[in-house]
Amino acid sequence: MSIERIQQSLGKLSKHFEGQPQDALSKDAPATAVLESGLRCRVDGPGGVAVVTDMPVSIGGTNSAPSPGWLMRAALANCDATLVALRAAQLGIVLQHLEVTAESESDHRGILGLDEAVPAGPLDVRVTVRVAAEGVSEEQLRELVQWVEQDSPVGDALRRAVPLRVDVVTS
């Protein structure tokens, strides 16, 4: 998609939401996971999209697919990369190179419930953005990435304590 098309789409959408703010609120598409076998799960989403996950052999999986934790990091890296490209287009910046890496460190005692003081999820998450654009200063690129880190939906969900409710339905 060309930078002009992205600019036009964003301008049209922003103008609409400014005049009709109630239209900006939407229910996100659900992701439904079903256990296939062992620790391998299939997650079905909108439009027939499917993602399969598995766990490493060391925890009882078969390592046949990425783990859910890796998919979380993939979602963060992809979300940030998409937003860098989106914001760059808004600003008229033509990117020559963009690469986003999301890493984390975990203490596996948490997922196994071996120590109440150890969280089950990552202890920290780091994002590295490698970006280049001809004729754009390092300061401008840093500001671009800083804007993205403030407005990344996946990054926001990881930084902010998002309310989580779990409903249990038994068969």
N, C-alpha and C positions, 0 to 999 in steps of 0.2 A: 504494500500500500504506500502510495507516495506521501511525502510530507504535507503536501497541499490538501490531500484527501483527509488525512488525520486532522489537520487544522480545521477544515470545514466541518467535519463530523463533531469535533469537540466544541466548536463555536456554536453550532446548531443545538447540541445537547445542553450546553451551559445556558444559552439564552432561554431554552424551554424551561429548564429547572428554576431559573431566576423568576420567571413569570408564573410557574406552576410548581412551587416547592413540594407540594404533596405527592407529585409524581416521582420525586427522587427517592422515596422510600420504597423498597421492594423486598420481597421475601426471596432469599437466595435458594437456588436449586438444591434439593436434598441429595445427599450421597448415601446410598444404602449398601452396607456391607453384608455379605452372606458367606459363612464359613463353607469352603469347598471340601477341604480335608486337612487333617493335622492342624497346622497354623496358617495355612494358605487361605486367603479370603479374596473374594471378588467384590469390587465396589462398582455399582451401576449408577450412572448419572443421566443427565438430560441428553436427548438425541442419540441414545444408544452407546454413549461413551462408557467404557469400562476400564477399570484399573485393577490389577491383581497385585496382592502383597503376600509376602511370606517372611519368615523370620530366619535368622542364621541357624546353622546346624547346632551351634553351641547351646542354643536355648530350646532346641527341639523342633525347629523348622527344617526345611530342605534347601533353603537359600535359592529357591527357584524364581524369586521375584524380589523387587526392592522391599525394604521394610517400611512400615508406616512412618517411622521417624525420618527416614531418608526422603520420603515423599513430602513431609513437612518442610524439610530444607529445600527440596526441589521447588515446592510451591513458593517459598520465600524468594529464592533466587530468580525464578521466572517472573514473579509479580514485580519485583524491583526492576528487572531488566525491561519488562514491558512498560513500566511507569517512566523509566529513564527515556526510553524511545518516545513515549507519548509526550512527556514534558519538553524534550528536545524539539519535537515537531512543533509544539505550541510556540516555542521561542524562536523557531526558524533555524535551529541548529541541525546540520546534517552530520550525523555520526559516522565516523570512519571505522570505529571499533567499539564494541561493547561486550563485556564479559562480566557476569556476576556470579560469585561463588558464596554459598552459605555453608558454614561449618558449625559444628557444635561439639561439646564434650559432655559425656554422660557418666554417671556412676551406676553400673548395672545392678548394684545392690538394691536400688530404689524400685526398679521394675519387678524384682523378685520379692519385695517386701521384707528384706532382711534387716533393714535399719529404718525405723520410723523417721529419723532425722534426715534421711537421704531422699530427695525428691525422685519420683519415677521418671520425670521428664529431663530434658537437658539442663545442665548446670549453667551453661551460657551458650549464646549463639553469636557468631561473628559473620559479618558480610563484607566481602571485598569486591569493590567495583573497579574494573579496569575500563577506562573510557578515553576515547580520543575523537577530536573533531577539529578539522583544519580551520585555522583562524579564530579559534576560541581559546581564551586564556585558561590556565590551570585554575584560577580563582572562579571563573564562570562555571567550569565543569564541577568543581567542588560544591558550588552553590546549587547546581542542578541536582547533584546526588543528595545533598542535604535536604532539598525540597522533597525528593522522592522518599527519603527515610522518614520524614514527618507525615507523608500522605499515603504510604504503602498500606493497603488494606491487610495484607498478610502480616507485615511487620507490626502494624498497629495491634492486630489480634494477639501477637506474641508479647508485645510490651505491656499492654493494658490488661487488667483483670476483667476479661469478658465474662459476664454471667453465663454459667453453664448449668443446665437442668437435665437430669437424667430421669426418664420415665421407664419403668419396667413393666412389660406385658408378658405374662406367662401363658404358656399353651395349656 
